[in-house]
C-alpha cells in the first residue's frame, strides 16, 4: 500500500517532491518496532480466524460447509465488537498523556464491562435460538449440522473477545509488545 501511495503521489501530485532523504532514521526505527509487534499479532490472528475453514476442510472435508456457515454469525459479533471498540483506541491514546495509570485502569475496567455486556447481548440470541436463525437463513438440514459449530464458535469468541478492550488499550498506549507471547500462544493453540 505504501508503494502504491508513493506512486500515486508521484503521478498525480508532481508538484510535491517525495524523497526518502527526508526520512528521520529514529522515527523509522520507532515505527518499525511498533509495527513489528503488530505484525506478529496480525499473523497470529490469521492463524486464529483465517485458516480455520482450511483446517476443517483438510481434516474433515464433509463438515466444511456446515462449519463455514457457523462462522458467519460469529464474524458478525466480532465485527460489532470491532466497531464498538474502535473509538477506544484513539481515546486511550490521547488520554494516556493526561491520565495516571490508575485512571487508565479505571477506563479499561469500564470498557471491559461494556464489552462483556455487548458480547452477552449479541451472543445470547445465537446461543439460545441459533438453530432457528440458521434454519431461517440456510434451511433445516444445514441448521441441524451447523448449530453445534455455531455454539462452540460463539462461546469461544465471547471468551476471546472479553480481552479485546485490553488489547486495544495496549496498542493505543504502545504497549503491545508485552502481549506478543499471548498472540503467539493463541495462534499455536488454535492451529
HURAPE-V165745 format. One record per backbone hydrogen bond with DSSP energy under -1.0 kcal/mol. NH is the residue of the N-H (numbers start at 1). CO is the residue of the C=O. E is the energy in kcal/mol with one decimal. If there is no record, write none. Layout:
nh=NH co=CO e=E
nh=NH co=CO e=E
This chain:
nh=5 co=1 e=-2.5
nh=6 co=2 e=-2.3
nh=7 co=3 e=-2.4
nh=8 co=4 e=-2.5
nh=9 co=5 e=-2.6
nh=10 co=6 e=-2.3
nh=11 co=7 e=-2.2
nh=12 co=8 e=-2.9
nh=13 co=9 e=-1.8
nh=16 co=13 e=-1.7
nh=23 co=20 e=-1.4
nh=28 co=24 e=-2.5
nh=29 co=25 e=-2.5
nh=30 co=26 e=-2.2
nh=31 co=27 e=-2.6
nh=32 co=28 e=-2.5
nh=33 co=29 e=-2.3
nh=34 co=30 e=-2.5
nh=35 co=31 e=-2.9
nh=36 co=32 e=-2.1
nh=37 co=33 e=-1.3
nh=38 co=34 e=-1.2
nh=39 co=35 e=-2.4
nh=40 co=36 e=-1.8
nh=41 co=37 e=-2.0
nh=42 co=38 e=-2.7
nh=43 co=39 e=-2.5
nh=44 co=40 e=-2.3
nh=45 co=41 e=-2.5
nh=46 co=42 e=-1.9
nh=47 co=43 e=-1.6
nh=48 co=44 e=-1.6
nh=49 co=45 e=-3.1
nh=50 co=46 e=-1.9
nh=55 co=51 e=-2.6
nh=56 co=52 e=-2.5
nh=57 co=53 e=-2.6
nh=58 co=54 e=-1.9
nh=59 co=55 e=-2.1
nh=60 co=56 e=-3.0
nh=63 co=60 e=-2.3
nh=64 co=61 e=-1.4
nh=67 co=63 e=-2.7
nh=68 co=64 e=-2.9
nh=69 co=65 e=-1.9
nh=70 co=66 e=-1.8
nh=71 co=67 e=-1.4
nh=75 co=71 e=-2.8
nh=76 co=72 e=-1.7
nh=77 co=73 e=-1.8
nh=78 co=74 e=-2.0
nh=79 co=75 e=-2.4
nh=80 co=76 e=-2.3
nh=81 co=77 e=-2.3
nh=82 co=78 e=-2.5
nh=83 co=79 e=-2.4
nh=84 co=80 e=-2.4
nh=85 co=81 e=-2.3
nh=86 co=82 e=-1.2
nh=91 co=87 e=-2.2
nh=92 co=88 e=-3.1
nh=93 co=89 e=-2.0
nh=94 co=90 e=-2.2
nh=95 co=91 e=-2.9
nh=96 co=92 e=-1.9
nh=99 co=95 e=-1.7
nh=104 co=100 e=-2.6
nh=105 co=101 e=-2.2
nh=106 co=102 e=-1.8
nh=107 co=103 e=-2.0
nh=108 co=104 e=-2.5
nh=109 co=105 e=-2.5
nh=110 co=106 e=-2.3
nh=111 co=107 e=-2.7
nh=112 co=108 e=-2.4
nh=113 co=109 e=-2.0
nh=114 co=110 e=-2.3
nh=115 co=111 e=-2.7
nh=116 co=112 e=-2.5
nh=117 co=113 e=-2.3
nh=118 co=114 e=-2.7
nh=119 co=115 e=-2.7
nh=120 co=116 e=-2.5
nh=121 co=117 e=-2.7
nh=122 co=118 e=-2.3
nh=123 co=119 e=-2.3
nh=124 co=120 e=-2.4
nh=127 co=123 e=-2.2
nh=128 co=124 e=-2.8
nh=129 co=125 e=-2.6
nh=133 co=129 e=-2.2
nh=134 co=130 e=-2.8
nh=135 co=131 e=-2.8
nh=136 co=132 e=-2.1
nh=137 co=133 e=-1.6
nh=138 co=134 e=-3.6
nh=139 co=135 e=-1.4
nh=143 co=139 e=-2.1
nh=144 co=140 e=-2.3
nh=145 co=141 e=-1.6
nh=146 co=142 e=-2.3
nh=147 co=143 e=-1.9
nh=150 co=146 e=-2.5
nh=151 co=147 e=-2.3
nh=152 co=148 e=-2.0
nh=153 co=149 e=-2.9
nh=154 co=150 e=-2.9
nh=155 co=151 e=-2.4
nh=156 co=152 e=-2.6
nh=157 co=153 e=-2.6
nh=158 co=154 e=-2.3
nh=159 co=155 e=-2.4
nh=160 co=156 e=-2.4
nh=161 co=157 e=-2.6
nh=164 co=161 e=-1.3
nh=167 co=163 e=-2.3
nh=168 co=164 e=-2.7
nh=169 co=165 e=-2.5
nh=170 co=166 e=-2.3
nh=171 co=167 e=-2.2
nh=172 co=168 e=-2.5
nh=173 co=169 e=-1.6
nh=174 co=171 e=-1.4
nh=175 co=170 e=-3.4
nh=178 co=175 e=-1.6
nh=179 co=176 e=-1.4
nh=180 co=177 e=-1.2
nh=183 co=179 e=-1.9
nh=184 co=180 e=-2.5
nh=185 co=181 e=-2.9
nh=186 co=182 e=-2.5
nh=187 co=183 e=-2.0
nh=188 co=184 e=-2.5
nh=189 co=185 e=-2.6
nh=190 co=186 e=-2.3
nh=191 co=187 e=-2.3
